[in-house]
Structure formats: structure tokens, C-alpha cells
Amino acid sequence: MPKSGAQFDVVGIRDFKSVRYADLKRFSYSPDQIDGSDMPSNRIPQGTVVAYRTKAGRLGKFVVEQYGYNLSIEWVTFANQ
């Protein structure tokens, strides 16, 4: 389960820079757990963009750059607008 009240929406495999703040405002966020296992049910393979909303209401996004033994992501959290 996400910690501290964060919520997420798996956007899918997309160009990270093409997901803008206006897009983040329209997504449906959920506190549900996201399957990141090494099974076929994994929802965050390499290249997947995930949008999030923090407990404070700030919006952000991250992209899974590398998935394997180590997970590498790039992320951006925006100031409230």
C-alpha cells in the first residue's frame, strides 16, 4: 500500500515529457497497491509512466527507466498550482 496518503495512477508506456501538469489533474488516483513484481502481472515495466498525488495534494509523475534487480526512476513533483 502507498505510504503517507499518496495515490497513484499507472499511465502506461508513454513519453515521459509528453505527460504535462494539465494531464496529471485529470487522472484518477487510487491508494491501491501497484503490482511491481517480476511476474506477468507486473504493471510497471521499463518505460511506464506513473502519475501520483501526495498527501499534501501535490501532483507528480515518474517513469521507470530501468526495471530489474535495481529499480531506476526519473521523477518530477510540481508545486501546487
Backbone as XML, in Angstrom:
<?xml version="1.0"?>
<chain id="A" units="angstrom">
  <residue number="1" name="MET">
    <atom name="N" x="0.844" y="-1.180" z="0.000"/>
    <atom name="CA" x="0.000" y="0.000" z="0.000"/>
    <atom name="C" x="0.887" y="1.241" z="0.000"/>
  </residue>
  <residue number="2" name="PRO">
    <atom name="N" x="0.464" y="2.280" z="-0.717"/>
    <atom name="CA" x="1.221" y="3.524" z="-0.703"/>
    <atom name="C" x="1.316" y="4.093" z="0.709"/>
  </residue>
  <residue number="3" name="LYS">
    <atom name="N" x="2.416" y="4.737" z="1.002"/>
    <atom name="CA" x="2.665" y="5.308" z="2.324"/>
    <atom name="C" x="2.181" y="6.751" z="2.388"/>
  </residue>
  <residue number="4" name="SER">
    <atom name="N" x="1.836" y="7.173" z="3.578"/>
    <atom name="CA" x="1.568" y="8.583" z="3.890"/>
    <atom name="C" x="0.462" y="9.217" z="3.060"/>
  </residue>
  <residue number="5" name="GLY">
    <atom name="N" x="-0.498" y="8.456" z="2.613"/>
    <atom name="CA" x="-1.634" y="9.032" z="1.904"/>
    <atom name="C" x="-1.426" y="9.311" z="0.432"/>
  </residue>
  <residue number="6" name="ALA">
    <atom name="N" x="-0.307" y="8.884" z="-0.138"/>
    <atom name="CA" x="-0.068" y="9.085" z="-1.572"/>
    <atom name="C" x="-1.033" y="8.228" z="-2.384"/>
  </residue>
  <residue number="7" name="GLN">
    <atom name="N" x="-1.356" y="8.706" z="-3.581"/>
    <atom name="CA" x="-2.216" y="7.967" z="-4.500"/>
    <atom name="C" x="-1.576" y="7.970" z="-5.879"/>
  </residue>
  <residue number="8" name="PHE">
    <atom name="N" x="-1.865" y="6.926" z="-6.658"/>
    <atom name="CA" x="-1.190" y="6.727" z="-7.935"/>
    <atom name="C" x="-2.167" y="6.373" z="-9.049"/>
  </residue>
  <residue number="9" name="ASP">
    <atom name="N" x="-1.714" y="6.596" z="-10.286"/>
    <atom name="CA" x="-2.419" y="6.143" z="-11.482"/>
    <atom name="C" x="-1.358" y="5.704" z="-12.487"/>
  </residue>
  <residue number="10" name="VAL">
    <atom name="N" x="-1.409" y="4.447" z="-12.898"/>
    <atom name="CA" x="-0.463" y="3.940" z="-13.894"/>
    <atom name="C" x="-0.917" y="4.444" z="-15.260"/>
  </residue>
  <residue number="11" name="VAL">
    <atom name="N" x="-0.142" y="5.349" z="-15.836"/>
    <atom name="CA" x="-0.484" y="5.964" z="-17.120"/>
    <atom name="C" x="-0.190" y="4.996" z="-18.260"/>
  </residue>
  <residue number="12" name="GLY">
    <atom name="N" x="0.913" y="4.266" z="-18.146"/>
    <atom name="CA" x="1.304" y="3.311" z="-19.178"/>
    <atom name="C" x="2.614" y="3.719" z="-19.820"/>
  </residue>
  <residue number="13" name="ILE">
    <atom name="N" x="2.989" y="2.999" z="-20.856"/>
    <atom name="CA" x="4.240" y="3.289" z="-21.551"/>
    <atom name="C" x="3.996" y="4.483" z="-22.466"/>
  </residue>
  <residue number="14" name="ARG">
    <atom name="N" x="4.576" y="5.597" z="-22.079"/>
    <atom name="CA" x="4.404" y="6.873" z="-22.793"/>
    <atom name="C" x="5.706" y="7.650" z="-22.731"/>
  </residue>
  <residue number="15" name="ASP">
    <atom name="N" x="5.816" y="8.655" z="-23.584"/>
    <atom name="CA" x="6.938" y="9.578" z="-23.499"/>
    <atom name="C" x="6.770" y="10.406" z="-22.224"/>
  </residue>
  <residue number="16" name="PHE">
    <atom name="N" x="7.742" y="10.340" z="-21.333"/>
    <atom name="CA" x="7.663" y="10.990" z="-20.024"/>
    <atom name="C" x="7.386" y="12.487" z="-20.150"/>
  </residue>
  <residue number="17" name="LYS">
    <atom name="N" x="8.081" y="13.144" z="-21.042"/>
    <atom name="CA" x="7.942" y="14.599" z="-21.175"/>
    <atom name="C" x="6.596" y="15.003" z="-21.763"/>
  </residue>
  <residue number="18" name="SER">
    <atom name="N" x="5.917" y="14.089" z="-22.428"/>
    <atom name="CA" x="4.617" y="14.426" z="-23.024"/>
    <atom name="C" x="3.491" y="14.456" z="-21.988"/>
  </residue>
  <residue number="19" name="VAL">
    <atom name="N" x="3.717" y="13.915" z="-20.803"/>
    <atom name="CA" x="2.705" y="13.931" z="-19.735"/>
    <atom name="C" x="2.873" y="15.247" z="-18.979"/>
  </residue>
  <residue number="20" name="ARG">
    <atom name="N" x="1.916" y="16.155" z="-19.167"/>
    <atom name="CA" x="2.013" y="17.505" z="-18.618"/>
    <atom name="C" x="1.175" y="17.655" z="-17.348"/>
  </residue>
  <residue number="21" name="TYR">
    <atom name="N" x="1.374" y="18.773" z="-16.675"/>
    <atom name="CA" x="0.637" y="19.054" z="-15.445"/>
    <atom name="C" x="-0.873" y="18.997" z="-15.684"/>
  </residue>
  <residue number="22" name="ALA">
    <atom name="N" x="-1.325" y="19.541" z="-16.797"/>
    <atom name="CA" x="-2.764" y="19.510" z="-17.114"/>
    <atom name="C" x="-3.268" y="18.071" z="-17.205"/>
  </residue>
  <residue number="23" name="ASP">
    <atom name="N" x="-2.444" y="17.169" z="-17.722"/>
    <atom name="CA" x="-2.820" y="15.752" z="-17.783"/>
    <atom name="C" x="-2.943" y="15.177" z="-16.377"/>
  </residue>
  <residue number="24" name="LEU">
    <atom name="N" x="-1.993" y="15.518" z="-15.520"/>
    <atom name="CA" x="-1.983" y="14.985" z="-14.155"/>
    <atom name="C" x="-3.247" y="15.366" z="-13.397"/>
  </residue>
  <residue number="25" name="LYS">
    <atom name="N" x="-3.796" y="16.522" z="-13.679"/>
    <atom name="CA" x="-5.015" y="16.972" z="-12.999"/>
    <atom name="C" x="-6.229" y="16.136" z="-13.378"/>
  </residue>
  <residue number="26" name="ARG">
    <atom name="N" x="-6.180" y="15.447" z="-14.504"/>
    <atom name="CA" x="-7.342" y="14.690" z="-14.997"/>
    <atom name="C" x="-7.318" y="13.200" z="-14.637"/>
  </residue>
  <residue number="27" name="PHE">
    <atom name="N" x="-6.202" y="12.693" z="-14.169"/>
    <atom name="CA" x="-6.110" y="11.255" z="-13.900"/>
    <atom name="C" x="-6.924" y="10.857" z="-12.673"/>
  </residue>
  <residue number="28" name="SER">
    <atom name="N" x="-7.277" y="9.581" z="-12.613"/>
    <atom name="CA" x="-7.996" y="9.019" z="-11.465"/>
    <atom name="C" x="-6.978" y="8.349" z="-10.557"/>
  </residue>
  <residue number="29" name="TYR">
    <atom name="N" x="-6.789" y="8.890" z="-9.385"/>
    <atom name="CA" x="-5.777" y="8.384" z="-8.463"/>
    <atom name="C" x="-6.389" y="7.399" z="-7.480"/>
  </residue>
  <residue number="30" name="SER">
    <atom name="N" x="-5.586" y="6.443" z="-7.060"/>
    <atom name="CA" x="-6.058" y="5.390" z="-6.164"/>
    <atom name="C" x="-4.984" y="5.087" z="-5.118"/>
  </residue>
  <residue number="31" name="PRO">
    <atom name="N" x="-5.403" y="4.768" z="-3.900"/>
    <atom name="CA" x="-4.445" y="4.354" z="-2.875"/>
    <atom name="C" x="-4.083" y="2.868" z="-2.974"/>
  </residue>
  <residue number="32" name="ASP">
    <atom name="N" x="-4.619" y="2.185" z="-3.980"/>
    <atom name="CA" x="-4.376" y="0.747" z="-4.116"/>
    <atom name="C" x="-2.922" y="0.452" z="-4.467"/>
  </residue>
  <residue number="33" name="GLN">
    <atom name="N" x="-2.473" y="-0.695" z="-4.040"/>
    <atom name="CA" x="-1.121" y="-1.160" z="-4.329"/>
    <atom name="C" x="-0.954" y="-1.407" z="-5.826"/>
  </residue>
  <residue number="34" name="ILE">
    <atom name="N" x="0.240" y="-1.095" z="-6.355"/>
    <atom name="CA" x="0.569" y="-1.344" z="-7.761"/>
    <atom name="C" x="1.494" y="-2.551" z="-7.816"/>
  </residue>
  <residue number="35" name="ASP">
    <atom name="N" x="1.147" y="-3.537" z="-8.618"/>
    <atom name="CA" x="1.962" y="-4.744" z="-8.750"/>
    <atom name="C" x="3.233" y="-4.420" z="-9.534"/>
  </residue>
  <residue number="36" name="GLY">
    <atom name="N" x="4.366" y="-4.510" z="-8.860"/>
    <atom name="CA" x="5.664" y="-4.295" z="-9.496"/>
    <atom name="C" x="6.525" y="-5.537" z="-9.403"/>
  </residue>
  <residue number="37" name="SER">
    <atom name="N" x="5.893" y="-6.688" z="-9.304"/>
    <atom name="CA" x="6.608" y="-7.957" z="-9.151"/>
    <atom name="C" x="7.290" y="-8.361" z="-10.453"/>
  </residue>
  <residue number="38" name="ASP">
    <atom name="N" x="8.042" y="-9.439" z="-10.382"/>
    <atom name="CA" x="8.682" y="-9.961" z="-11.600"/>
    <atom name="C" x="7.808" y="-11.026" z="-12.267"/>
  </residue>
  <residue number="39" name="MET">
    <atom name="N" x="6.524" y="-10.944" z="-12.021"/>
    <atom name="CA" x="5.549" y="-11.864" z="-12.604"/>
    <atom name="C" x="4.871" y="-11.182" z="-13.805"/>
  </residue>
  <residue number="40" name="PRO">
    <atom name="N" x="4.135" y="-11.939" z="-14.614"/>
    <atom name="CA" x="3.429" y="-11.340" z="-15.759"/>
    <atom name="C" x="2.419" y="-10.257" z="-15.355"/>
  </residue>
  <residue number="41" name="SER">
    <atom name="N" x="2.009" y="-10.239" z="-14.092"/>
    <atom name="CA" x="1.044" y="-9.242" z="-13.617"/>
    <atom name="C" x="1.688" y="-7.884" z="-13.306"/>
  </residue>
  <residue number="42" name="ASN">
    <atom name="N" x="2.994" y="-7.764" z="-13.491"/>
    <atom name="CA" x="3.708" y="-6.511" z="-13.243"/>
    <atom name="C" x="3.094" y="-5.379" z="-14.064"/>
  </residue>
  <residue number="43" name="ARG">
    <atom name="N" x="2.720" y="-4.285" z="-13.397"/>
    <atom name="CA" x="2.092" y="-3.154" z="-14.089"/>
    <atom name="C" x="3.060" y="-2.015" z="-14.375"/>
  </residue>
  <residue number="44" name="ILE">
    <atom name="N" x="4.339" y="-2.151" z="-13.962"/>
    <atom name="CA" x="5.282" y="-1.050" z="-14.162"/>
    <atom name="C" x="6.578" y="-1.508" z="-14.838"/>
  </residue>
  <residue number="45" name="PRO">
    <atom name="N" x="6.489" y="-2.091" z="-16.026"/>
    <atom name="CA" x="7.722" y="-2.457" z="-16.732"/>
    <atom name="C" x="8.474" y="-1.201" z="-17.181"/>
  </residue>
  <residue number="46" name="GLN">
    <atom name="N" x="9.678" y="-1.404" z="-17.659"/>
    <atom name="CA" x="10.502" y="-0.297" z="-18.134"/>
    <atom name="C" x="9.728" y="0.557" z="-19.136"/>
  </residue>
  <residue number="47" name="GLY">
    <atom name="N" x="9.812" y="1.881" z="-18.969"/>
    <atom name="CA" x="9.131" y="2.813" z="-19.861"/>
    <atom name="C" x="7.763" y="3.262" z="-19.374"/>
  </residue>
  <residue number="48" name="THR">
    <atom name="N" x="7.274" y="2.661" z="-18.286"/>
    <atom name="CA" x="5.955" y="3.007" z="-17.765"/>
    <atom name="C" x="5.997" y="4.331" z="-17.010"/>
  </residue>
  <residue number="49" name="VAL">
    <atom name="N" x="5.017" y="5.179" z="-17.283"/>
    <atom name="CA" x="4.851" y="6.437" z="-16.555"/>
    <atom name="C" x="3.756" y="6.236" z="-15.513"/>
  </residue>
  <residue number="50" name="VAL">
    <atom name="N" x="4.028" y="6.697" z="-14.293"/>
    <atom name="CA" x="3.056" y="6.633" z="-13.204"/>
    <atom name="C" x="2.842" y="8.054" z="-12.687"/>
  </residue>
  <residue number="51" name="ALA">
    <atom name="N" x="1.589" y="8.458" z="-12.583"/>
    <atom name="CA" x="1.234" y="9.758" z="-12.015"/>
    <atom name="C" x="0.929" y="9.559" z="-10.539"/>
  </residue>
  <residue number="52" name="TYR">
    <atom name="N" x="1.188" y="10.595" z="-9.747"/>
    <atom name="CA" x="0.885" y="10.488" z="-8.321"/>
    <atom name="C" x="0.393" y="11.810" z="-7.750"/>
  </residue>
  <residue number="53" name="ARG">
    <atom name="N" x="-0.307" y="11.679" z="-6.626"/>
    <atom name="CA" x="-0.763" y="12.829" z="-5.848"/>
    <atom name="C" x="-0.306" y="12.588" z="-4.414"/>
  </residue>
  <residue number="54" name="THR">
    <atom name="N" x="0.433" y="13.544" z="-3.854"/>
    <atom name="CA" x="0.928" y="13.403" z="-2.491"/>
    <atom name="C" x="-0.189" y="13.689" z="-1.488"/>
  </residue>
  <residue number="55" name="LYS">
    <atom name="N" x="0.069" y="13.360" z="-0.234"/>
    <atom name="CA" x="-0.893" y="13.646" z="0.827"/>
    <atom name="C" x="-1.205" y="15.145" z="0.888"/>
  </residue>
  <residue number="56" name="ALA">
    <atom name="N" x="-0.212" y="15.971" z="0.550"/>
    <atom name="CA" x="-0.386" y="17.425" z="0.550"/>
    <atom name="C" x="-1.105" y="17.924" z="-0.705"/>
  </residue>
  <residue number="57" name="GLY">
    <atom name="N" x="-1.437" y="17.014" z="-1.631"/>
    <atom name="CA" x="-2.164" y="17.395" z="-2.833"/>
    <atom name="C" x="-1.294" y="17.788" z="-4.009"/>
  </residue>
  <residue number="58" name="ARG">
    <atom name="N" x="0.021" y="17.672" z="-3.863"/>
    <atom name="CA" x="0.915" y="17.994" z="-4.979"/>
    <atom name="C" x="0.893" y="16.862" z="-5.992"/>
  </residue>
  <residue number="59" name="LEU">
    <atom name="N" x="0.955" y="17.222" z="-7.264"/>
    <atom name="CA" x="0.930" y="16.238" z="-8.343"/>
    <atom name="C" x="2.332" y="16.005" z="-8.872"/>
  </residue>
  <residue number="60" name="GLY">
    <atom name="N" x="2.553" y="14.799" z="-9.348"/>
    <atom name="CA" x="3.851" y="14.468" z="-9.915"/>
    <atom name="C" x="3.749" y="13.268" z="-10.827"/>
  </residue>
  <residue number="61" name="LYS">
    <atom name="N" x="4.902" y="12.904" z="-11.365"/>
    <atom name="CA" x="4.970" y="11.757" z="-12.271"/>
    <atom name="C" x="6.350" y="11.141" z="-12.151"/>
  </residue>
  <residue number="62" name="PHE">
    <atom name="N" x="6.416" y="9.840" z="-12.432"/>
    <atom name="CA" x="7.721" y="9.202" z="-12.568"/>
    <atom name="C" x="7.669" y="8.208" z="-13.707"/>
  </residue>
  <residue number="63" name="VAL">
    <atom name="N" x="8.846" y="7.924" z="-14.251"/>
    <atom name="CA" x="8.971" y="6.939" z="-15.315"/>
    <atom name="C" x="9.960" y="5.879" z="-14.848"/>
  </residue>
  <residue number="64" name="VAL">
    <atom name="N" x="9.642" y="4.635" z="-15.110"/>
    <atom name="CA" x="10.541" y="3.528" z="-14.781"/>
    <atom name="C" x="11.589" y="3.457" z="-15.890"/>
  </residue>
  <residue number="65" name="GLU">
    <atom name="N" x="12.808" y="3.885" z="-15.567"/>
    <atom name="CA" x="13.886" y="3.889" z="-16.558"/>
    <atom name="C" x="14.548" y="2.529" z="-16.680"/>
  </residue>
  <residue number="66" name="GLN">
    <atom name="N" x="14.646" y="1.835" z="-15.559"/>
    <atom name="CA" x="15.249" y="0.501" z="-15.565"/>
    <atom name="C" x="14.508" y="-0.350" z="-14.552"/>
  </residue>
  <residue number="67" name="TYR">
    <atom name="N" x="14.129" y="-1.538" z="-14.965"/>
    <atom name="CA" x="13.429" y="-2.460" z="-14.077"/>
    <atom name="C" x="14.216" y="-3.752" z="-14.022"/>
  </residue>
  <residue number="68" name="GLY">
    <atom name="N" x="14.513" y="-4.192" z="-12.834"/>
    <atom name="CA" x="15.263" y="-5.427" z="-12.646"/>
    <atom name="C" x="15.626" y="-5.545" z="-11.184"/>
  </residue>
  <residue number="69" name="TYR">
    <atom name="N" x="16.808" y="-6.076" z="-10.916"/>
    <atom name="CA" x="17.257" y="-6.199" z="-9.527"/>
    <atom name="C" x="17.239" y="-4.832" z="-8.854"/>
  </residue>
  <residue number="70" name="ASN">
    <atom name="N" x="17.673" y="-3.816" z="-9.584"/>
    <atom name="CA" x="17.597" y="-2.430" z="-9.120"/>
    <atom name="C" x="16.548" y="-1.697" z="-9.949"/>
  </residue>
  <residue number="71" name="LEU">
    <atom name="N" x="15.806" y="-0.839" z="-9.299"/>
    <atom name="CA" x="14.790" y="-0.036" z="-9.967"/>
    <atom name="C" x="15.326" y="1.383" z="-10.097"/>
  </residue>
  <residue number="72" name="SER">
    <atom name="N" x="15.291" y="1.918" z="-11.304"/>
    <atom name="CA" x="15.752" y="3.280" z="-11.558"/>
    <atom name="C" x="14.585" y="4.078" z="-12.120"/>
  </residue>
  <residue number="73" name="ILE">
    <atom name="N" x="14.307" y="5.234" z="-11.498"/>
    <atom name="CA" x="13.211" y="6.082" z="-11.959"/>
    <atom name="C" x="13.692" y="7.523" z="-12.117"/>
  </residue>
  <residue number="74" name="GLU">
    <atom name="N" x="12.962" y="8.264" z="-12.937"/>
    <atom name="CA" x="13.106" y="9.724" z="-13.016"/>
    <atom name="C" x="11.772" y="10.279" z="-12.562"/>
  </residue>
  <residue number="75" name="TRP">
    <atom name="N" x="11.774" y="11.318" z="-11.723"/>
    <atom name="CA" x="10.513" y="11.842" z="-11.227"/>
    <atom name="C" x="10.514" y="13.364" z="-11.196"/>
  </residue>
  <residue number="76" name="VAL">
    <atom name="N" x="9.304" y="13.897" z="-11.179"/>
    <atom name="CA" x="9.061" y="15.332" z="-11.058"/>
    <atom name="C" x="7.854" y="15.497" z="-10.148"/>
  </residue>
  <residue number="77" name="THR">
    <atom name="N" x="7.986" y="16.353" z="-9.124"/>
    <atom name="CA" x="6.856" y="16.729" z="-8.286"/>
    <atom name="C" x="6.637" y="18.224" z="-8.472"/>
  </residue>
  <residue number="78" name="PHE">
    <atom name="N" x="5.416" y="18.607" z="-8.796"/>
    <atom name="CA" x="5.098" y="20.000" z="-9.083"/>
    <atom name="C" x="4.614" y="20.718" z="-7.826"/>
  </residue>
  <residue number="79" name="ALA">
    <atom name="N" x="4.853" y="22.020" z="-7.772"/>
    <atom name="CA" x="4.273" y="22.851" z="-6.720"/>
    <atom name="C" x="2.768" y="22.928" z="-6.971"/>
  </residue>
  <residue number="80" name="ASN">
    <atom name="N" x="2.001" y="23.155" z="-5.920"/>
    <atom name="CA" x="0.550" y="23.318" z="-6.101"/>
    <atom name="C" x="0.284" y="24.508" z="-7.002"/>
  </residue>
  <residue number="81" name="GLN">
    <atom name="N" x="-0.601" y="24.319" z="-7.969"/>
    <atom name="CA" x="-0.922" y="25.396" z="-8.914"/>
    <atom name="C" x="-2.402" y="25.672" z="-8.900"/>
  </residue>
</chain>
